[in-house]
Amino acid sequence: MAHLLGITSTTKTFRVAIVGVGLVGAELVKQLQALQPSPFRIVSLSSSKSLLYHPDGLSPSEDWKTELASSGRRPDLHFLLRELAALVKPGQEAVLVDNTSANEVAALYPSFLGLGVHVVTPNKKAFSAGLELYEQILSASLESGARFLNEATVGAGLPVISTLKDLVATGDKVTKIEGVFSGTMSYIFNEFSTGKEGGPSFSSVVSVAREKGYTEPHPADDLNGADVARKLTILSRLIPSLRSALPDGYQSVSTKSLIPPALEGIESGDEFIRRLPEFDAHFDQLRADAIKEGKVLRYAGVVDVQNGVIKADLEKYPATHPFATALGGSDNIIMYHTERYGARPLAVQGAGAGAAVTAMGVMSDLLKLV
């Protein structure tokens, strides 16, 4: 397989700096270490508190987390920018892997790219923020030839972005993208709305989802729809006619929040869960109305290219629709309606969250550089 990927024949080496070594970052280190032979050399690991750096490579041991914690060096993005830029030379390239969800790292992508350092990331912030930062990323990449790859920003390891890029690059005309983009929302509505009478209360499903780790510690961070709006922004910008459609990024997306107005602004996740049952009757009614029509509720994202509509909303789908029948657990499903895939849309489906599959999405992007 390594030979098929061209890894044995490449003469280039890649110096890789990994920023963010939590669940996804630690899994990526593991996947990189398992790749043999490998053109990648990890030169830096950094957490929110510490930094390890060696230009010739770190050769992380099994105990790299302890080494990092005791390094005595504070994380420093501007230091990394200077050092990685200095490593770029014929036959040797440098890559910043950003596994954080931090705005401050995202804001520096144009600087890294401008100095010839590739950027690979599952961080949605830069690609779903205001158009100005996105345009700066594009122009810096174009100018230096360094690439930015962000497959894992939508659907973790699922080939969502690469599929859309291929459709556009080969001249297909995308008319609509629709999907269940949030693993959290997927789980909640797969459990809450099955198409059968009755069922668990909305608050109990959200509470269980939180206990299982499917939601953020504060469930409002999922129920506000912003995660789906960010993913829709990222995808819409890959369609030429929509690239400038969202000047304020995800904040320009028409987004339905599922947070009851009375619970807006509650700072504690525990308090939010305690009070959510007060609003179960509202969600019960929505479910009952859907059942009367033979439908289920799903929180879906839609990019309607023909009509220029980009929205995240709680939608009703027939009980026979793939969004009703094909999803289990916290799966994502994304359907591309195009001229070539006219009769039946092209669908991508599977686990859209989790450290192993997210790190795989990052790893697949690194391999695209080889």
C-alpha positions as CSV (number, residue, x, y, z in Angstrom):
1,M,0.0,0.0,0.0
2,A,2.8,2.4,0.8
3,H,4.3,1.8,-2.6
4,L,0.9,2.4,-4.2
5,L,0.7,5.8,-2.4
6,G,4.1,6.7,-3.9
7,I,5.6,6.8,-0.4
8,T,8.5,4.6,-1.2
9,S,9.4,6.5,-4.4
10,T,9.1,10.0,-3.1
11,T,12.4,11.8,-2.4
12,K,10.7,14.7,-0.6
13,T,10.5,14.8,3.2
14,F,7.9,16.6,5.3
15,R,8.7,18.3,8.6
16,V,5.4,18.2,10.6
17,A,4.5,20.5,13.5
18,I,1.4,19.3,15.4
19,V,-0.4,21.9,17.4
20,G,-3.1,20.4,19.7
21,V,-2.4,17.0,21.1
22,G,-5.7,16.1,22.8
23,L,-7.7,13.1,21.6
24,V,-7.3,13.8,17.8
25,G,-3.7,14.9,18.1
26,A,-2.6,11.9,20.1
27,E,-4.4,9.6,17.7
28,L,-2.7,11.3,14.7
29,V,0.8,10.8,16.4
30,K,-0.1,7.1,16.7
31,Q,-1.2,6.9,13.0
32,L,2.0,8.7,11.8
33,Q,4.2,6.5,13.9
34,A,2.5,3.4,12.3
35,L,3.2,4.6,8.8
36,Q,6.3,2.8,7.5
37,P,8.2,3.8,5.4
38,S,7.3,7.4,6.0
39,P,8.2,10.7,4.4
40,F,6.9,12.5,7.5
41,R,9.1,13.6,10.4
42,I,7.4,15.1,13.5
43,V,9.5,18.2,14.4
44,S,7.2,19.7,17.0
45,L,4.4,18.9,19.4
46,S,2.5,21.5,21.3
47,S,-0.3,21.6,23.8
48,S,-1.9,24.6,25.4
49,K,0.8,24.6,28.0
50,S,4.0,23.2,26.5
51,L,6.0,22.9,23.3
52,L,8.6,20.3,22.0
53,Y,10.7,21.2,19.0
54,H,13.7,19.8,17.2
55,P,14.3,20.6,13.5
56,D,15.7,17.1,12.7
57,G,12.7,15.4,14.2
58,L,11.5,14.3,17.7
59,S,11.2,10.5,17.4
60,P,8.4,10.6,20.0
61,S,8.6,7.7,22.4
62,E,5.6,6.0,24.0
63,D,6.0,8.5,26.7
64,W,5.9,11.6,24.6
65,K,3.1,13.2,26.6
66,T,5.4,13.3,29.7
67,E,8.3,14.6,27.6
68,L,6.0,17.4,26.3
69,A,4.6,18.3,29.8
70,S,8.1,18.6,31.2
71,S,9.7,20.4,28.2
72,G,9.8,23.7,30.1
73,R,8.9,25.6,26.9
74,R,5.7,27.6,26.4
75,P,3.7,27.2,23.2
76,D,4.7,29.9,20.7
77,L,3.0,30.1,17.3
78,H,5.3,32.9,16.1
79,F,8.3,30.8,17.0
80,L,6.8,27.8,15.0
81,L,6.1,30.1,12.1
82,R,9.8,31.2,11.9
83,E,11.2,27.8,12.4
84,L,8.9,26.0,10.0
85,A,9.5,28.6,7.3
86,A,13.3,28.1,7.7
87,L,12.8,24.3,7.1
88,V,11.3,24.8,3.6
89,K,13.9,24.1,0.9
90,P,14.2,21.9,-2.2
91,G,13.3,18.3,-1.3
92,Q,12.0,19.3,2.1
93,E,8.6,20.7,2.9
94,A,7.0,21.8,6.2
95,V,3.5,21.3,7.4
96,L,1.5,22.9,10.2
97,V,-1.2,20.5,11.6
98,D,-3.7,22.4,13.7
99,N,-5.8,20.0,15.8
100,T,-7.2,22.9,17.9
101,S,-10.5,24.7,17.6
102,A,-8.7,28.0,18.4
103,N,-9.3,31.2,16.5
104,E,-5.7,32.4,17.2
105,V,-4.2,29.5,15.3
106,A,-6.7,29.9,12.4
107,A,-5.9,33.6,12.1
108,L,-2.2,32.7,11.3
109,Y,-2.9,30.4,8.4
110,P,-2.2,33.1,5.8
111,S,1.1,33.8,7.5
112,F,2.2,30.1,7.4
113,L,0.9,29.6,3.9
114,G,2.6,32.8,2.7
115,L,6.0,31.5,3.9
116,G,5.5,28.2,2.0
117,V,4.3,26.1,5.0
118,H,1.3,23.7,4.2
119,V,-1.6,23.8,6.5
120,V,-3.6,20.6,7.4
121,T,-6.5,20.9,9.9
122,P,-9.8,19.7,11.3
123,N,-10.3,23.2,12.8
124,K,-13.4,24.7,11.2
125,K,-12.8,28.3,12.4
126,A,-10.7,29.8,9.5
127,F,-12.9,28.3,6.7
128,S,-16.2,29.3,8.3
129,A,-15.4,32.8,9.5
130,G,-15.7,36.1,7.6
131,L,-14.9,36.1,3.9
132,E,-11.8,38.3,4.4
133,L,-9.8,35.6,6.2
134,Y,-10.8,33.0,3.7
135,E,-9.7,35.2,0.8
136,Q,-6.4,35.8,2.6
137,I,-5.9,32.0,2.9
138,L,-6.6,31.5,-0.8
139,S,-4.3,34.2,-2.0
140,A,-1.4,33.2,0.3
141,S,-1.7,29.6,-0.9
142,L,-1.8,30.7,-4.5
143,E,1.2,33.0,-4.1
144,S,3.5,30.5,-2.4
145,G,2.2,27.2,-3.7
146,A,1.7,25.9,-0.2
147,R,-1.5,24.0,0.2
148,F,-4.3,24.0,2.8
149,L,-6.2,20.8,3.3
150,N,-9.2,20.5,5.6
151,E,-11.1,17.3,4.9
152,A,-11.7,16.6,8.5
153,T,-13.6,19.9,9.1
154,V,-16.8,18.3,7.7
155,G,-17.6,14.7,8.5
156,A,-14.3,13.8,10.2
157,G,-12.7,11.1,8.0
158,L,-15.6,10.8,5.5
159,P,-14.7,11.9,2.0
160,V,-17.1,14.9,2.0
161,I,-14.8,17.7,0.9
162,S,-12.7,15.7,-1.5
163,T,-15.9,14.4,-3.2
164,L,-17.3,17.9,-3.6
165,K,-13.9,19.2,-4.9
166,D,-13.8,16.3,-7.5
167,L,-17.4,17.0,-8.6
168,V,-16.5,20.7,-9.2
169,A,-13.1,20.1,-10.7
170,T,-14.4,17.6,-13.2
171,G,-17.1,20.1,-14.4
172,D,-20.2,18.6,-12.8
173,K,-22.8,21.1,-11.8
174,V,-23.9,20.8,-8.2
175,T,-27.5,21.8,-7.7
176,K,-28.0,21.0,-4.1
177,I,-26.2,19.5,-1.1
178,E,-28.3,18.3,1.9
179,G,-27.3,16.3,4.9
180,V,-27.3,15.5,8.6
181,F,-23.9,17.1,9.4
182,S,-23.9,17.1,13.2
183,G,-23.2,13.8,14.9
184,T,-24.9,15.2,18.0
185,M,-28.0,16.3,16.3
186,S,-28.1,13.0,14.4
187,Y,-28.0,11.0,17.6
188,I,-30.6,13.2,19.3
189,F,-33.2,13.0,16.5
190,N,-32.5,9.3,15.6
191,E,-33.5,8.6,19.2
192,F,-36.2,11.2,19.6
193,S,-38.1,10.9,16.3
194,T,-38.4,7.3,14.9
195,G,-41.7,7.7,13.0
196,K,-43.6,5.7,15.7
197,E,-46.1,7.1,18.2
198,G,-44.7,8.3,21.6
199,G,-41.0,7.9,22.5
200,P,-38.6,9.4,24.9
201,S,-38.8,13.1,25.9
202,F,-36.5,15.5,24.1
203,S,-34.7,16.5,27.4
204,S,-34.0,12.9,28.3
205,V,-32.4,12.2,24.9
206,V,-30.2,15.3,25.2
207,S,-29.3,14.3,28.7
208,V,-28.2,10.8,27.6
209,A,-26.3,12.2,24.6
210,R,-24.4,14.4,27.0
211,E,-23.6,11.5,29.3
212,K,-22.3,9.5,26.4
213,G,-20.0,12.4,25.3
214,Y,-21.9,13.1,22.1
215,T,-22.6,16.7,23.1
216,E,-20.3,19.5,24.2
217,P,-20.2,19.9,28.0
218,H,-22.8,22.7,27.5
219,P,-25.5,21.1,25.1
220,A,-26.5,24.6,23.9
221,D,-23.2,24.7,22.0
222,D,-24.7,21.9,19.8
223,L,-28.4,22.8,19.9
224,N,-27.7,26.4,18.6
225,G,-27.0,24.9,15.1
226,A,-23.7,26.9,14.7
227,D,-21.7,23.7,14.1
228,V,-23.9,22.8,11.1
229,A,-23.8,26.4,9.9
230,R,-20.0,26.3,9.9
231,K,-19.9,23.1,7.9
232,L,-22.4,24.5,5.3
233,T,-20.1,27.6,5.0
234,I,-17.1,25.4,4.3
235,L,-18.9,23.4,1.6
236,S,-20.6,26.4,0.0
237,R,-17.3,28.2,-0.5
238,L,-16.0,25.3,-2.6
239,I,-18.8,25.9,-5.1
240,P,-17.6,28.8,-7.4
241,S,-21.0,30.6,-7.7
242,L,-21.4,30.6,-3.8
243,R,-17.8,31.5,-2.8
244,S,-18.7,35.0,-1.8
245,A,-22.3,34.2,-0.7
246,L,-21.6,34.3,3.1
247,P,-19.7,37.5,3.9
248,D,-19.8,36.9,7.6
249,G,-19.3,33.1,7.3
250,Y,-21.4,30.9,9.4
251,Q,-23.2,33.9,10.9
252,S,-24.6,34.6,7.4
253,V,-26.3,31.2,7.3
254,S,-30.0,31.0,8.1
255,T,-29.8,28.9,11.2
256,K,-32.6,27.5,13.4
257,S,-31.5,27.3,17.1
258,L,-33.2,24.6,19.2
259,I,-32.4,26.4,22.4
260,P,-35.7,27.5,24.1
261,P,-35.6,31.4,24.3
262,A,-36.0,31.2,28.1
263,L,-32.7,29.1,28.3
264,E,-30.6,31.4,26.2
265,G,-27.6,32.7,28.1
266,I,-27.6,30.0,30.8
267,E,-23.9,29.6,31.5
268,S,-24.0,26.2,33.2
269,G,-24.5,23.0,31.2
270,D,-25.9,21.3,34.3
271,E,-28.4,24.1,34.9
272,F,-29.4,23.9,31.2
273,I,-30.1,20.2,31.4
274,R,-32.1,20.7,34.7
275,R,-34.4,23.2,33.1
276,L,-34.8,21.6,29.6
277,P,-37.7,19.4,30.6
278,E,-39.9,22.5,31.0
279,F,-39.9,22.6,27.2
280,D,-40.6,18.9,26.4
281,A,-44.2,19.6,25.4
282,H,-43.1,21.9,22.6
283,F,-40.8,19.2,21.1
284,D,-43.5,16.5,21.7
285,Q,-45.9,18.5,19.6
286,L,-43.4,18.9,16.8
287,R,-42.9,15.1,16.8
288,A,-46.6,14.4,16.9
289,D,-47.2,16.8,13.9
290,A,-44.5,15.0,11.9
291,I,-46.0,11.6,12.7
292,K,-49.4,12.7,11.4
293,E,-47.7,13.4,8.0
294,G,-45.9,10.0,8.1
295,K,-42.6,11.9,8.7
296,V,-39.7,12.1,11.1
297,L,-37.7,15.2,12.4
298,R,-34.1,15.6,11.4
299,Y,-31.8,18.6,11.9
300,A,-30.5,19.1,8.4
301,G,-28.2,21.4,6.5
302,V,-29.1,22.5,3.0
303,V,-27.0,24.3,0.3
304,D,-29.5,25.0,-2.5
305,V,-27.2,26.3,-5.2
306,Q,-29.9,27.0,-7.8
307,N,-31.9,29.3,-5.4
308,G,-28.9,30.6,-3.4
309,V,-30.3,29.3,-0.1
310,I,-28.0,28.1,2.6
311,K,-29.8,27.0,5.8
312,A,-29.6,24.8,8.9
313,D,-33.1,23.9,10.2
314,L,-35.2,21.2,11.8
315,E,-36.9,19.6,8.8
316,K,-39.5,16.9,8.3
317,Y,-38.6,13.9,6.1
318,P,-40.7,11.0,4.9
319,A,-40.3,7.8,7.0
320,T,-38.8,6.2,3.8
321,H,-36.2,8.9,3.3
322,P,-32.5,7.9,3.8
323,F,-32.3,10.5,6.6
324,A,-35.0,8.4,8.4
325,T,-33.9,4.9,7.5
326,A,-30.1,4.9,6.9
327,L,-28.8,6.6,10.0
328,G,-27.7,5.0,13.2
329,G,-26.1,6.4,16.4
330,S,-24.3,9.6,15.5
331,D,-23.8,9.0,11.8
332,N,-23.5,11.8,9.3
333,I,-25.0,11.5,5.8
334,I,-24.4,14.0,3.0
335,M,-26.2,13.9,-0.4
336,Y,-25.0,15.7,-3.5
337,H,-27.6,16.5,-6.2
338,T,-25.8,17.2,-9.4
339,E,-26.3,17.1,-13.2
340,R,-24.4,13.8,-13.5
341,Y,-26.0,12.4,-10.3
342,G,-29.5,13.5,-11.4
343,A,-31.8,10.6,-10.9
344,R,-30.4,9.6,-7.5
345,P,-27.9,11.8,-5.5
346,L,-24.4,10.7,-4.6
347,A,-24.4,9.9,-0.9
348,V,-21.6,9.8,1.7
349,Q,-22.4,8.2,5.0
350,G,-20.8,7.0,8.2
351,A,-19.3,8.0,11.5
352,G,-18.9,11.8,11.5
353,A,-17.2,12.2,14.8
354,G,-14.6,10.4,17.0
355,A,-10.8,10.7,17.4
356,A,-9.8,7.8,15.2
357,V,-11.8,8.8,12.2
358,T,-11.0,12.5,12.6
359,A,-7.3,11.8,12.8
360,M,-7.7,9.6,9.7
361,G,-9.2,12.6,7.8
362,V,-6.1,14.6,8.8
363,M,-3.8,11.7,7.9
364,S,-5.4,11.4,4.4
365,D,-4.8,15.1,3.8
366,L,-1.1,14.7,4.8
367,L,-0.8,11.8,2.3
368,K,-2.2,14.1,-0.4
369,L,0.9,16.2,0.0
370,V,3.2,13.3,-0.9
